[in-house]
Amino acid sequence: MNAIDRPLLEVSAGSLASALAARDGGADRVELCDNLAEGGTTPSYGALAVARDKLRIPLYVLIRPRGGDFLYDDAERAAMLADVEACVRLGCDGVVIGALDADGEVDAAVCGELIAAAGPLGVTFHRAFDAVRDPGRALEAVIALGCERILTSGAAADAYSGAARIAQWGAQAAGRIGLMAGAGVTPENIADVARRAGVRELHASAKAPRRSAMRYRNQALAGLSPDWSQTDAQRVRALVQALRG
């Protein structure tokens, strides 16, 4: 299998350290974001600038101003446009976008603005797709926008459960857009997800818990634990190995 045909692993990196771990573990592409516990938001400019400087694999950036739904007001749209423009200036490879209207349809006007601002950058439509009212209609709308791919769990809790629907949408797309399966992808199921969904691109965070080196800990600070989770290079390697056999 040559490099062009082989399955591709994109790692959702929720911090600069996670992006570097993804690189070290052999990921093919990084989606840099923040706040993974909320489904991901746009990372800081500083994290983005340093990641761009240190990564030699493709770097895509999540453009999402907050957690919650994908219905955005004028101020949020202005912020997303500014973030896309920053990605262009820094020489990122792509952006990850998505916006819906109140009826669960793809907001082609907002998405079109973001895509126009991205110019030569690649564009992934994110898991807002899993929240649409009519996926078949939404698929055609995203194709019409000119996106490269859609990240999806098949509108299910995880990509393994939604694999059959991803395969169905892939048949409808008929090569006009790529589908990337993500959510709950692990070394144990990644090969099955790829096979059952009929996809060549997989998306995972490969997170592991990290223990703070702080010796002093104020136990009264509820919600401010010094420990955290981040992408682990070993887990990335395990995903790559399981995906490619």
Contacts in CASP RR format, 6 or more apart in sequence:
PFRMAT RR
TARGET T0000
AUTHOR 0000-0000-0000
METHOD contacts of the structure
MODEL  1
MNAIDRPLLEVSAGSLASALAARDGGADRVELCDNLAEGGTTPSYGALAV
ARDKLRIPLYVLIRPRGGDFLYDDAERAAMLADVEACVRLGCDGVVIGAL
DADGEVDAAVCGELIAAAGPLGVTFHRAFDAVRDPGRALEAVIALGCERI
LTSGAAADAYSGAARIAQWGAQAAGRIGLMAGAGVTPENIADVARRAGVR
ELHASAKAPRRSAMRYRNQALAGLSPDWSQTDAQRVRALVQALRG
1 244 0 8 1.000
6 244 0 8 1.000
7 194 0 8 1.000
7 200 0 8 1.000
7 201 0 8 1.000
7 202 0 8 1.000
7 243 0 8 1.000
7 244 0 8 1.000
8 28 0 8 1.000
8 29 0 8 1.000
8 200 0 8 1.000
8 201 0 8 1.000
8 202 0 8 1.000
9 26 0 8 1.000
9 27 0 8 1.000
9 28 0 8 1.000
9 29 0 8 1.000
9 201 0 8 1.000
9 202 0 8 1.000
9 203 0 8 1.000
9 204 0 8 1.000
9 236 0 8 1.000
9 239 0 8 1.000
9 240 0 8 1.000
9 243 0 8 1.000
10 27 0 8 1.000
10 28 0 8 1.000
10 29 0 8 1.000
10 30 0 8 1.000
10 31 0 8 1.000
10 60 0 8 1.000
10 180 0 8 1.000
10 201 0 8 1.000
10 202 0 8 1.000
10 203 0 8 1.000
10 204 0 8 1.000
11 18 0 8 1.000
11 19 0 8 1.000
11 22 0 8 1.000
11 27 0 8 1.000
11 29 0 8 1.000
11 30 0 8 1.000
11 31 0 8 1.000
11 203 0 8 1.000
11 204 0 8 1.000
11 205 0 8 1.000
11 206 0 8 1.000
11 231 0 8 1.000
11 236 0 8 1.000
12 31 0 8 1.000
12 33 0 8 1.000
12 36 0 8 1.000
12 40 0 8 1.000
12 203 0 8 1.000
12 204 0 8 1.000
12 205 0 8 1.000
13 19 0 8 1.000
13 21 0 8 1.000
13 22 0 8 1.000
13 30 0 8 1.000
13 31 0 8 1.000
13 32 0 8 1.000
13 33 0 8 1.000
13 51 0 8 1.000
13 205 0 8 1.000
13 231 0 8 1.000
14 32 0 8 1.000
14 33 0 8 1.000
14 34 0 8 1.000
14 35 0 8 1.000
14 36 0 8 1.000
14 40 0 8 1.000
14 43 0 8 1.000
14 205 0 8 1.000
14 230 0 8 1.000
14 231 0 8 1.000
15 34 0 8 1.000
15 43 0 8 1.000
15 47 0 8 1.000
15 230 0 8 1.000
15 231 0 8 1.000
16 32 0 8 1.000
16 43 0 8 1.000
16 47 0 8 1.000
16 50 0 8 1.000
16 51 0 8 1.000
17 230 0 8 1.000
17 231 0 8 1.000
18 205 0 8 1.000
18 207 0 8 1.000
18 230 0 8 1.000
18 231 0 8 1.000
19 30 0 8 1.000
19 32 0 8 1.000
19 47 0 8 1.000
19 51 0 8 1.000
19 54 0 8 1.000
19 55 0 8 1.000
19 59 0 8 1.000
19 231 0 8 1.000
20 51 0 8 1.000
20 54 0 8 1.000
20 55 0 8 1.000
21 206 0 8 1.000
21 230 0 8 1.000
21 231 0 8 1.000
21 232 0 8 1.000
21 233 0 8 1.000
21 236 0 8 1.000
22 30 0 8 1.000
22 206 0 8 1.000
22 231 0 8 1.000
22 233 0 8 1.000
22 236 0 8 1.000
23 30 0 8 1.000
23 54 0 8 1.000
23 55 0 8 1.000
23 56 0 8 1.000
23 57 0 8 1.000
24 233 0 8 1.000
24 236 0 8 1.000
25 233 0 8 1.000
25 234 0 8 1.000
25 236 0 8 1.000
25 237 0 8 1.000
25 240 0 8 1.000
26 233 0 8 1.000
26 236 0 8 1.000
26 237 0 8 1.000
26 240 0 8 1.000
27 57 0 8 1.000
27 236 0 8 1.000
27 240 0 8 1.000
28 57 0 8 1.000
28 58 0 8 1.000
29 57 0 8 1.000
29 58 0 8 1.000
29 59 0 8 1.000
29 60 0 8 1.000
29 93 0 8 1.000
30 51 0 8 1.000
30 55 0 8 1.000
30 57 0 8 1.000
30 58 0 8 1.000
30 59 0 8 1.000
30 60 0 8 1.000
31 60 0 8 1.000
31 61 0 8 1.000
31 62 0 8 1.000
31 96 0 8 1.000
31 124 0 8 1.000
31 203 0 8 1.000
32 43 0 8 1.000
32 47 0 8 1.000
32 48 0 8 1.000
32 51 0 8 1.000
32 59 0 8 1.000
32 60 0 8 1.000
32 61 0 8 1.000
32 62 0 8 1.000
33 39 0 8 1.000
33 40 0 8 1.000
33 41 0 8 1.000
33 42 0 8 1.000
33 43 0 8 1.000
33 61 0 8 1.000
33 62 0 8 1.000
33 64 0 8 1.000
33 96 0 8 1.000
34 40 0 8 1.000
34 41 0 8 1.000
34 42 0 8 1.000
34 43 0 8 1.000
34 44 0 8 1.000
34 47 0 8 1.000
35 41 0 8 1.000
35 67 0 8 1.000
36 205 0 8 1.000
36 207 0 8 1.000
36 229 0 8 1.000
38 66 0 8 1.000
38 67 0 8 1.000
38 68 0 8 1.000
39 67 0 8 1.000
39 127 0 8 1.000
40 62 0 8 1.000
40 64 0 8 1.000
40 67 0 8 1.000
41 62 0 8 1.000
41 64 0 8 1.000
41 65 0 8 1.000
41 66 0 8 1.000
41 67 0 8 1.000
42 61 0 8 1.000
42 62 0 8 1.000
42 63 0 8 1.000
42 64 0 8 1.000
42 65 0 8 1.000
42 80 0 8 1.000
42 83 0 8 1.000
43 51 0 8 1.000
43 61 0 8 1.000
43 62 0 8 1.000
45 86 0 8 1.000
48 61 0 8 1.000
48 86 0 8 1.000
48 87 0 8 1.000
48 90 0 8 1.000
48 92 0 8 1.000
49 90 0 8 1.000
51 59 0 8 1.000
52 59 0 8 1.000
52 90 0 8 1.000
52 91 0 8 1.000
52 92 0 8 1.000
58 93 0 8 1.000
58 94 0 8 1.000
59 92 0 8 1.000
59 93 0 8 1.000
59 94 0 8 1.000
60 92 0 8 1.000
60 93 0 8 1.000
60 94 0 8 1.000
60 95 0 8 1.000
60 96 0 8 1.000
60 122 0 8 1.000
60 124 0 8 1.000
61 83 0 8 1.000
61 87 0 8 1.000
61 92 0 8 1.000
61 94 0 8 1.000
61 95 0 8 1.000
61 96 0 8 1.000
62 95 0 8 1.000
62 96 0 8 1.000
62 126 0 8 1.000
63 80 0 8 1.000
63 83 0 8 1.000
63 84 0 8 1.000
63 87 0 8 1.000
63 95 0 8 1.000
63 96 0 8 1.000
63 97 0 8 1.000
63 98 0 8 1.000
63 114 0 8 1.000
64 80 0 8 1.000
64 96 0 8 1.000
64 98 0 8 1.000
64 126 0 8 1.000
65 72 0 8 1.000
65 76 0 8 1.000
65 79 0 8 1.000
65 80 0 8 1.000
65 83 0 8 1.000
66 76 0 8 1.000
69 100 0 8 1.000
69 131 0 8 1.000
70 98 0 8 1.000
70 99 0 8 1.000
70 100 0 8 1.000
70 107 0 8 1.000
70 128 0 8 1.000
70 131 0 8 1.000
71 99 0 8 1.000
71 100 0 8 1.000
71 101 0 8 1.000
71 102 0 8 1.000
71 107 0 8 1.000
72 80 0 8 1.000
72 99 0 8 1.000
72 107 0 8 1.000
72 110 0 8 1.000
77 99 0 8 1.000
77 110 0 8 1.000
77 113 0 8 1.000
80 97 0 8 1.000
80 114 0 8 1.000
81 113 0 8 1.000
81 114 0 8 1.000
81 117 0 8 1.000
84 95 0 8 1.000
84 97 0 8 1.000
84 114 0 8 1.000
84 117 0 8 1.000
84 118 0 8 1.000
84 121 0 8 1.000
85 117 0 8 1.000
87 94 0 8 1.000
87 95 0 8 1.000
87 118 0 8 1.000
87 121 0 8 1.000
88 117 0 8 1.000
88 118 0 8 1.000
88 119 0 8 1.000
88 120 0 8 1.000
88 121 0 8 1.000
91 121 0 8 1.000
92 121 0 8 1.000
93 121 0 8 1.000
93 122 0 8 1.000
94 118 0 8 1.000
94 121 0 8 1.000
94 122 0 8 1.000
94 123 0 8 1.000
94 124 0 8 1.000
95 114 0 8 1.000
95 118 0 8 1.000
95 121 0 8 1.000
95 122 0 8 1.000
95 123 0 8 1.000
95 124 0 8 1.000
96 123 0 8 1.000
96 124 0 8 1.000
96 125 0 8 1.000
96 126 0 8 1.000
96 151 0 8 1.000
97 111 0 8 1.000
97 114 0 8 1.000
97 115 0 8 1.000
97 118 0 8 1.000
97 123 0 8 1.000
97 124 0 8 1.000
97 125 0 8 1.000
97 126 0 8 1.000
98 106 0 8 1.000
98 107 0 8 1.000
98 110 0 8 1.000
98 111 0 8 1.000
98 114 0 8 1.000
98 125 0 8 1.000
98 126 0 8 1.000
98 128 0 8 1.000
98 129 0 8 1.000
99 106 0 8 1.000
99 107 0 8 1.000
99 110 0 8 1.000
99 111 0 8 1.000
99 114 0 8 1.000
99 128 0 8 1.000
100 106 0 8 1.000
100 107 0 8 1.000
100 128 0 8 1.000
100 131 0 8 1.000
100 132 0 8 1.000
101 107 0 8 1.000
103 133 0 8 1.000
104 131 0 8 1.000
104 132 0 8 1.000
104 133 0 8 1.000
105 132 0 8 1.000
105 133 0 8 1.000
105 134 0 8 1.000
105 137 0 8 1.000
105 138 0 8 1.000
105 141 0 8 1.000
106 128 0 8 1.000
106 132 0 8 1.000
106 138 0 8 1.000
106 141 0 8 1.000
106 142 0 8 1.000
106 145 0 8 1.000
108 141 0 8 1.000
108 144 0 8 1.000
108 145 0 8 1.000
111 125 0 8 1.000
111 142 0 8 1.000
111 145 0 8 1.000
112 145 0 8 1.000
114 123 0 8 1.000
115 123 0 8 1.000
115 145 0 8 1.000
115 146 0 8 1.000
115 147 0 8 1.000
122 148 0 8 1.000
123 145 0 8 1.000
123 146 0 8 1.000
123 147 0 8 1.000
123 148 0 8 1.000
124 147 0 8 1.000
124 148 0 8 1.000
124 149 0 8 1.000
124 150 0 8 1.000
124 151 0 8 1.000
124 180 0 8 1.000
125 142 0 8 1.000
125 145 0 8 1.000
125 147 0 8 1.000
125 149 0 8 1.000
125 150 0 8 1.000
125 151 0 8 1.000
126 151 0 8 1.000
127 151 0 8 1.000
127 152 0 8 1.000
127 153 0 8 1.000
127 182 0 8 1.000
127 183 0 8 1.000
129 135 0 8 1.000
129 138 0 8 1.000
129 139 0 8 1.000
129 142 0 8 1.000
129 150 0 8 1.000
129 151 0 8 1.000
129 152 0 8 1.000
129 155 0 8 1.000
130 152 0 8 1.000
130 153 0 8 1.000
130 154 0 8 1.000
130 155 0 8 1.000
130 156 0 8 1.000
131 155 0 8 1.000
132 138 0 8 1.000
135 154 0 8 1.000
135 155 0 8 1.000
135 165 0 8 1.000
135 169 0 8 1.000
136 169 0 8 1.000
136 172 0 8 1.000
139 150 0 8 1.000
139 169 0 8 1.000
139 172 0 8 1.000
139 173 0 8 1.000
139 177 0 8 1.000
142 150 0 8 1.000
142 177 0 8 1.000
143 173 0 8 1.000
143 176 0 8 1.000
143 177 0 8 1.000
146 177 0 8 1.000
147 177 0 8 1.000
148 177 0 8 1.000
148 178 0 8 1.000
149 177 0 8 1.000
149 178 0 8 1.000
149 179 0 8 1.000
149 180 0 8 1.000
149 201 0 8 1.000
150 169 0 8 1.000
150 177 0 8 1.000
150 178 0 8 1.000
150 179 0 8 1.000
150 180 0 8 1.000
151 180 0 8 1.000
151 182 0 8 1.000
151 203 0 8 1.000
152 159 0 8 1.000
152 166 0 8 1.000
152 169 0 8 1.000
152 179 0 8 1.000
152 180 0 8 1.000
152 181 0 8 1.000
152 182 0 8 1.000
153 159 0 8 1.000
153 161 0 8 1.000
153 162 0 8 1.000
153 166 0 8 1.000
153 181 0 8 1.000
153 182 0 8 1.000
153 183 0 8 1.000
153 184 0 8 1.000
154 162 0 8 1.000
154 163 0 8 1.000
154 165 0 8 1.000
154 166 0 8 1.000
154 169 0 8 1.000
154 181 0 8 1.000
155 162 0 8 1.000
155 165 0 8 1.000
156 162 0 8 1.000
156 165 0 8 1.000
156 183 0 8 1.000
157 183 0 8 1.000
158 182 0 8 1.000
158 183 0 8 1.000
158 184 0 8 1.000
158 185 0 8 1.000
159 166 0 8 1.000
159 181 0 8 1.000
159 182 0 8 1.000
159 183 0 8 1.000
159 184 0 8 1.000
159 185 0 8 1.000
159 193 0 8 1.000
159 197 0 8 1.000
159 202 0 8 1.000
160 184 0 8 1.000
160 185 0 8 1.000
160 189 0 8 1.000
160 192 0 8 1.000
160 193 0 8 1.000
160 196 0 8 1.000
162 197 0 8 1.000
163 181 0 8 1.000
163 192 0 8 1.000
163 193 0 8 1.000
163 196 0 8 1.000
163 197 0 8 1.000
163 198 0 8 1.000
164 196 0 8 1.000
164 197 0 8 1.000
166 179 0 8 1.000
166 181 0 8 1.000
166 197 0 8 1.000
166 198 0 8 1.000
166 199 0 8 1.000
167 196 0 8 1.000
167 197 0 8 1.000
167 198 0 8 1.000
169 179 0 8 1.000
170 178 0 8 1.000
170 179 0 8 1.000
170 198 0 8 1.000
173 179 0 8 1.000
178 199 0 8 1.000
178 201 0 8 1.000
179 197 0 8 1.000
179 199 0 8 1.000
179 201 0 8 1.000
180 199 0 8 1.000
180 201 0 8 1.000
180 202 0 8 1.000
180 203 0 8 1.000
181 193 0 8 1.000
181 194 0 8 1.000
181 197 0 8 1.000
181 199 0 8 1.000
181 201 0 8 1.000
181 202 0 8 1.000
181 203 0 8 1.000
182 193 0 8 1.000
182 202 0 8 1.000
182 203 0 8 1.000
182 204 0 8 1.000
183 203 0 8 1.000
184 204 0 8 1.000
185 193 0 8 1.000
185 202 0 8 1.000
185 203 0 8 1.000
185 204 0 8 1.000
185 239 0 8 1.000
186 204 0 8 1.000
186 239 0 8 1.000
187 235 0 8 1.000
187 238 0 8 1.000
187 239 0 8 1.000
187 241 0 8 1.000
187 242 0 8 1.000
188 242 0 8 1.000
190 202 0 8 1.000
190 204 0 8 1.000
190 239 0 8 1.000
190 242 0 8 1.000
190 243 0 8 1.000
191 242 0 8 1.000
191 243 0 8 1.000
191 245 0 8 1.000
193 199 0 8 1.000
193 202 0 8 1.000
194 200 0 8 1.000
194 202 0 8 1.000
194 243 0 8 1.000
202 239 0 8 1.000
202 243 0 8 1.000
204 239 0 8 1.000
205 231 0 8 1.000
206 231 0 8 1.000
206 232 0 8 1.000
206 235 0 8 1.000
206 236 0 8 1.000
206 239 0 8 1.000
207 229 0 8 1.000
207 230 0 8 1.000
207 231 0 8 1.000
207 232 0 8 1.000
207 235 0 8 1.000
208 229 0 8 1.000
208 230 0 8 1.000
208 231 0 8 1.000
208 232 0 8 1.000
208 234 0 8 1.000
208 235 0 8 1.000
209 227 0 8 1.000
209 228 0 8 1.000
209 229 0 8 1.000
210 227 0 8 1.000
210 228 0 8 1.000
210 229 0 8 1.000
210 230 0 8 1.000
211 227 0 8 1.000
212 226 0 8 1.000
212 227 0 8 1.000
212 228 0 8 1.000
214 226 0 8 1.000
217 226 0 8 1.000
END
